[in-house]
Amino acid sequence: MLSLVQITDSHLFADPHGRLKGVSTLDSLQALIQHCQLRHPDPDLVLATGDLSHDGSAASYRHFASALDCLSAPVLWIPGNHDDVSIMQRQLSGDNFSAERCRQAQGWNIIMLDTAVSGEEWGFLSVEELAFLDEMLANWPEYPALIGLHHPPVAVGSSWLDNIGLSNADEFFDVLDRHRQVRTAVFGHVHQAFETRYRGIHLLASPSSCIQFKPNEDAFMLDDAPAGYRWLRLHESGRIETGVDFA
């Protein structure tokens, strides 16, 4: 069994006291990690699915790395629309952090995709990224697969969020249709727990480690839900156990 924790949308600042909508994002992340240590103390892998920084600063990524250090688990990360990927690559490397985007572990194939578009809130998978996904799935057809991305590939029921999701989601699912071993895709960006099935794929969003967006609203609105993260237990049979914990 492969034990995963998904942490997303921490929106850290260079200033460790920086606040987003009144919330100290670093304090919130640190409290969430402490909660995770108690409930899920030894994950095999952490998936950090973008918007780790709010200002794209080197210091914000150092804060993120420091906060997660106590989990002592490998961390695979991808950028979100607020991130600066070139700075991430310099700051989130070595020790437990890796920009590696495909890893096989305990009978599963974990594939991380970059959906970020510079200067835009919506996401897009380039031709090269789709080819990478196709190749990584073709290389390990015997392993059930989990895909990690930042932007949602389906509507989540809030029109303002649905307008800034993955803009070429049909192309993403067309690739998955050719590889029937894909079991699930996890994503961030929407700052809320979300779960659905589409074209045979179990789709899961995690809450943010700071502020949450109120579900099913046409315009931006904050929710009063606390910071959260998703845990997953992936069995070699392809069975998935998952849930969301709030700090």
Buried (B, 14 or more C-beta within 10 A) or exposed (E): EBBBBBBBBBBBBBEBEBBBEEBBBBBBBBBBBEBBBEEBEEBBBBBBBBBBBBBBBBBBBBBBBEBBEEBEBBBBBBBBBBBBBEBBEEBBEEEBBBBEBBBBBEBBBBBBBBBBBEEEBBBBBEEEBBEBBBEBBEEBEEBBBBBBBBBBBBBBBBEEBBEBBBBBBEBBBEBBEEBEBBBBBBBBBBBBBBEBEBBEBBBBBBBBBBBBBBBEBEEEEBBEBBBBBBBBBBBEEBEBEBEBBEB
